[in-house]
Amino acid sequence: MQKAAFWIFFVFVIASCSSAPTDALQQNENESKEPRSEKIVSLEKTNSNITHHYYLKSDVQRFVEYMSDKHSYDRTLLVKAFSSIQQRPQVIKKSNNQPEAITPYFEYRKRFVNQTRVDGGIAFANKYKPWLIAAQREYGVDWSIIVALIGVETAYGRITGSRDVFTSLTTLAFDYPRRSKYFKSELEAYLLLARKEGWGIGNTNGSYSGALGMVQFMPSNYMKLAVDFDKNGHVDLWGSPADAIGSAANYLRFHGWRPNKEWVVDADVMSVKSVASLANKGRKPVYALEKWETLGVYSKSISPDKAGLIKLRSGPDQVSYWLAFENFFTVMDYNPSRRYAMSVIELANRLKVNGL
């Protein structure tokens, strides 16, 4: 009888240890540098008995059938995965309050264009100089832009995100109607990537929006544009700075980066009213510099290329203007925010002064 009681107690302890929620396994954001690389069936570690799990939703059930039919995805695995998670409200809250959209530039830039970020960039550039030179040579992207992107995105790989991207992407795909279509496609890409790489579906850490690694690629970009730059036979955007460097450069080249071309220049505007409808218009250059001059917009550039007019708040009561060329808008392809692109370029200019 005593032996029977012992074995019942032992089984209970073992069972209780296997049901910890995935979020409890995550590292602190400042320590998260790489995904967990366990077998895809590692979702057995999650709690499949939560009350309001995602597989109860009819659109999730349809998505599971779609993945099973189109990609021959293991249906049982997906049912188990979606039955193990529920909505993550913080993701929706953050998506509705992104600093790139609501924070004035003079405040936003303080997070990224500061001495700490410059010093970190110089150290990163010196440490990985051969890879940066190789990427600049192969892809035509200036080394300082590559470093600045990684610096703005993850503080040079220090902060890559601490939440499992499966839950975040699922929340945005099925409970964020404004961008549901986009995030469903990213969830699809993530699941295919997880299967290809052998990642545990609920054990890949990233940003609140599902971005991955040192360069914060969304899953579709990880699949399409991440490169094995160190040629070790495996793409690793968490643990390989070389792969991160090459992948960032490849991304910018793919989106139209033009080697040895200007990025952005200060502009003087004679009549703010006359260009009000042209400032921050679209995501492409619109006029040659000669045309801008007829509108009362002047700069020191002699570039023959078209430019767009950027207007940002550079102080509590101050507005500044720039003429932005194609490369500026290519940085915006990384993140469609003028505040973001200007911060990357300002940081890159600070780094470039120190040379490589």
C-alpha positions in Angstrom: 0.0 0.0 0.0 2.8 2.4 0.9 4.5 1.5 -2.4 1.3 2.3 -4.4 1.0 5.7 -2.6 4.6 6.5 -3.4 4.2 5.8 -7.1 0.9 7.9 -7.3 2.8 10.8 -5.6 5.7 10.4 -8.0 3.5 10.4 -11.1 1.7 13.5 -9.9 4.9 15.4 -9.4 6.2 14.5 -12.8 3.0 15.4 -14.5 2.8 18.8 -12.7 6.4 19.6 -13.9 5.4 19.2 -17.5 2.6 21.7 -17.7 4.4 25.1 -17.2 3.1 27.8 -19.5 5.6 28.7 -22.3 5.9 32.3 -21.1 7.3 31.2 -17.8 10.2 29.7 -19.7 11.2 32.9 -21.4 14.4 34.8 -20.6 14.5 38.5 -19.6 14.4 40.7 -22.7 17.9 42.0 -22.1 19.3 38.5 -22.0 17.4 37.0 -25.0 19.8 36.3 -27.8 18.7 33.1 -29.5 15.6 30.9 -30.0 15.1 27.8 -28.2 16.1 24.9 -30.4 14.1 22.0 -29.2 12.1 19.5 -31.2 8.9 20.8 -32.7 6.8 18.6 -30.4 8.2 20.5 -27.4 4.7 22.1 -27.0 4.1 19.3 -24.5 5.7 21.8 -22.0 2.8 24.2 -22.4 -0.6 24.1 -20.6 -3.1 22.6 -23.0 -5.9 23.0 -20.4 -6.3 26.8 -20.5 -9.9 27.9 -20.7 -9.9 30.2 -23.7 -7.4 28.7 -26.0 -7.1 29.7 -29.7 -8.2 26.5 -31.3 -11.8 27.3 -30.0 -12.0 30.0 -32.7 -13.5 28.9 -36.0 -11.1 31.0 -38.1 -8.1 29.3 -36.3 -9.6 26.0 -37.2 -9.9 27.0 -40.8 -6.3 28.2 -40.7 -5.2 24.8 -39.4 -7.0 23.0 -42.2 -5.4 25.4 -44.7 -1.9 24.7 -43.4 -2.6 20.9 -43.4 -4.0 20.9 -46.9 -1.6 23.4 -48.6 1.7 22.6 -46.8 1.0 19.0 -45.5 1.5 20.4 -42.0 1.0 18.0 -39.1 -2.6 18.8 -38.2 -2.4 17.1 -34.8 0.7 19.2 -33.9 -1.1 22.5 -35.0 -4.3 21.6 -33.0 -2.1 21.0 -29.9 -0.2 24.2 -30.5 -3.2 26.5 -30.9 -4.9 24.7 -27.9 -1.9 25.6 -25.8 -2.1 29.4 -26.1 -4.5 32.3 -25.6 -4.6 35.9 -26.6 -1.7 38.1 -25.4 -3.3 41.5 -24.9 0.0 43.4 -24.5 0.7 42.7 -28.2 -2.4 44.5 -29.3 -1.7 47.4 -26.9 1.8 47.8 -28.2 0.7 47.6 -31.8 -1.7 50.4 -31.2 0.9 52.6 -29.5 4.1 52.2 -31.5 6.7 55.0 -30.7 7.5 55.3 -34.4 4.0 56.6 -34.9 3.2 58.7 -31.8 6.6 59.9 -30.4 7.9 63.2 -31.8 11.3 62.8 -33.4 13.3 64.9 -30.9 12.2 62.4 -28.2 12.3 59.3 -30.3 15.9 59.8 -31.5 17.2 60.0 -27.9 16.7 56.3 -27.6 19.0 55.5 -30.5 21.2 58.5 -31.3 23.1 58.8 -28.1 26.7 58.2 -26.9 25.9 54.7 -25.5 24.6 53.6 -28.8 27.5 55.2 -30.7 30.1 53.6 -28.4 28.4 50.2 -28.8 28.3 50.6 -32.6 32.0 51.5 -32.7 32.8 48.4 -30.6 30.6 46.2 -32.8 32.2 47.5 -36.0 35.7 47.0 -34.8 34.9 43.5 -33.6 33.3 42.4 -36.8 35.2 44.6 -39.3 36.1 41.8 -41.8 32.4 40.8 -42.1 31.3 44.4 -42.5 33.9 45.1 -45.2 32.9 41.8 -47.0 29.2 42.8 -46.8 29.8 46.3 -48.1 31.8 44.8 -51.0 29.3 42.1 -51.9 26.0 44.0 -51.4 27.1 47.7 -51.9 25.6 48.8 -48.6 27.7 51.1 -46.5 29.0 49.4 -43.3 27.8 52.2 -41.1 24.2 51.7 -42.2 24.4 48.0 -41.5 25.8 48.6 -38.0 23.2 51.4 -37.3 20.3 49.1 -38.3 21.5 46.4 -35.9 22.1 49.0 -33.3 18.6 50.5 -33.5 16.9 47.1 -33.9 18.5 45.2 -31.0 21.3 47.3 -29.4 23.8 45.2 -31.4 22.2 41.8 -30.6 21.7 42.5 -26.9 17.9 42.8 -27.0 16.2 40.4 -29.4 12.9 39.9 -27.6 11.8 37.5 -24.9 8.3 36.4 -25.9 7.4 33.4 -28.0 6.6 34.7 -31.4 3.9 32.0 -32.0 1.6 33.5 -29.4 2.3 37.0 -30.6 1.7 36.3 -34.3 -1.4 34.3 -33.5 -2.8 37.2 -31.4 -2.1 39.7 -34.2 -3.4 37.3 -36.9 -6.8 36.6 -35.3 -7.4 39.5 -32.9 -6.0 42.5 -34.6 -8.4 43.1 -37.6 -6.5 46.1 -38.9 -3.5 44.0 -40.0 -4.9 40.5 -39.8 -4.1 39.5 -43.3 -0.5 40.5 -43.0 0.0 38.7 -39.7 -1.7 35.5 -40.9 0.8 35.4 -43.7 3.6 35.9 -41.2 2.2 33.2 -39.0 2.1 30.9 -42.0 5.8 31.8 -42.7 6.8 31.3 -39.1 5.3 27.8 -38.9 7.0 26.8 -42.2 10.3 28.2 -40.9 9.9 26.4 -37.5 9.3 23.1 -39.4 12.3 23.7 -41.6 14.7 24.7 -38.8 13.4 22.2 -36.3 12.3 24.9 -33.8 9.8 24.2 -31.1 6.7 26.1 -32.2 6.2 27.8 -28.9 9.8 28.2 -28.1 11.2 30.8 -30.5 11.7 34.1 -28.8 11.3 37.4 -30.6 9.7 40.9 -30.5 6.1 41.6 -29.6 5.3 41.7 -33.3 7.1 38.4 -34.1 10.4 39.8 -35.4 13.4 37.5 -35.1 17.1 37.7 -34.4 19.7 40.5 -34.2 18.2 42.1 -37.3 14.5 41.6 -36.3 13.4 40.0 -39.6 9.8 39.0 -39.8 9.5 35.3 -40.6 8.8 35.8 -44.3 11.9 37.9 -44.7 13.9 35.4 -42.7 12.9 32.7 -45.2 13.5 34.9 -48.2 16.4 37.3 -47.4 18.4 35.9 -44.5 21.8 34.6 -45.7 24.4 32.1 -44.4 27.1 34.8 -44.6 29.7 32.9 -42.5 29.2 29.8 -44.8 28.8 27.3 -42.0 25.8 25.7 -43.6 23.2 27.2 -41.4 21.5 30.7 -41.1 21.5 31.9 -37.5 20.3 35.5 -36.9 20.7 35.2 -33.2 24.1 33.7 -32.7 26.0 34.6 -35.8 26.9 38.3 -36.2 28.2 37.5 -39.7 24.8 36.1 -40.8 23.1 39.2 -39.3 25.4 41.6 -41.1 25.1 39.8 -44.4 21.3 39.5 -44.0 20.8 43.2 -43.3 22.9 44.1 -46.3 21.0 41.6 -48.5 17.7 43.1 -47.3 18.7 46.6 -48.2 20.1 45.7 -51.6 16.9 43.7 -52.4 14.8 46.8 -51.6 16.8 49.0 -53.9 19.8 50.4 -52.0 22.1 52.3 -54.3 25.8 52.1 -53.6 27.8 55.4 -53.2 24.7 57.6 -53.3 23.6 60.2 -50.8 21.1 59.3 -48.1 19.6 62.6 -46.9 20.7 66.2 -46.6 19.6 69.2 -44.6 17.2 71.5 -46.4 16.2 75.2 -46.0 12.6 75.9 -46.8 11.7 79.5 -47.8 7.9 79.1 -47.6 6.6 76.4 -45.4 3.1 76.9 -46.7 4.1 76.4 -50.3 5.5 72.9 -49.6 3.0 71.8 -46.9 1.3 69.3 -49.1 4.6 67.8 -50.3 6.3 67.2 -47.0 6.3 63.6 -45.8 4.4 62.6 -48.9 4.7 59.0 -50.0 7.7 56.7 -49.7 9.5 57.6 -52.9 11.6 60.5 -54.2 9.4 62.9 -56.1 11.4 65.8 -57.6 14.9 66.6 -58.8 16.8 69.2 -56.8 16.2 71.9 -59.5 12.5 71.4 -59.1 12.7 71.7 -55.4 14.6 75.0 -55.8 11.8 76.4 -57.8 9.6 75.6 -54.8 11.9 77.4 -52.4 13.6 74.3 -51.0 17.4 74.5 -51.0 20.3 72.2 -49.9 24.0 71.8 -50.4 23.6 68.7 -52.4 24.5 68.5 -56.1 23.0 65.1 -56.7 21.3 64.5 -60.0 18.8 62.2 -58.3 15.3 62.8 -57.2 14.5 63.5 -53.6 11.5 63.7 -51.3 10.9 66.3 -48.6 11.0 65.1 -45.0 9.6 67.2 -42.1 10.2 66.2 -38.5 9.9 67.9 -35.1 13.5 68.5 -34.0 12.6 70.2 -30.8 9.5 71.0 -28.7 8.9 74.2 -30.8 11.1 73.4 -33.8 10.5 71.7 -37.1 13.4 70.7 -39.4 13.4 69.7 -43.1 15.5 67.3 -45.1 15.7 66.2 -48.7 15.8 62.4 -48.8 17.1 60.3 -51.6 16.3 56.7 -52.6 18.5 55.2 -49.9 16.5 57.0 -47.2 13.3 55.4 -48.5 15.1 52.0 -48.7 15.7 52.2 -44.9 12.0 53.0 -44.6 11.4 49.6 -46.2 12.9 48.1 -43.1 10.5 50.1 -41.0 7.9 52.4 -42.6 8.6 55.3 -40.3 10.5 58.5 -41.1 11.5 58.8 -37.5 13.0 55.3 -37.6 14.8 55.9 -40.9 16.2 59.3 -39.8 17.5 57.7 -36.5 19.2 55.0 -38.4 20.9 57.5 -40.7 21.9 59.9 -37.9 23.4 57.0 -36.0 25.2 55.8 -39.1 26.6 59.2 -39.7 27.9 59.3 -36.2 29.5 55.9 -36.6 31.0 56.8 -40.0 33.0 59.7 -38.5 35.0 57.2 -36.5 35.9 55.2 -39.7 36.3 51.4 -40.0 
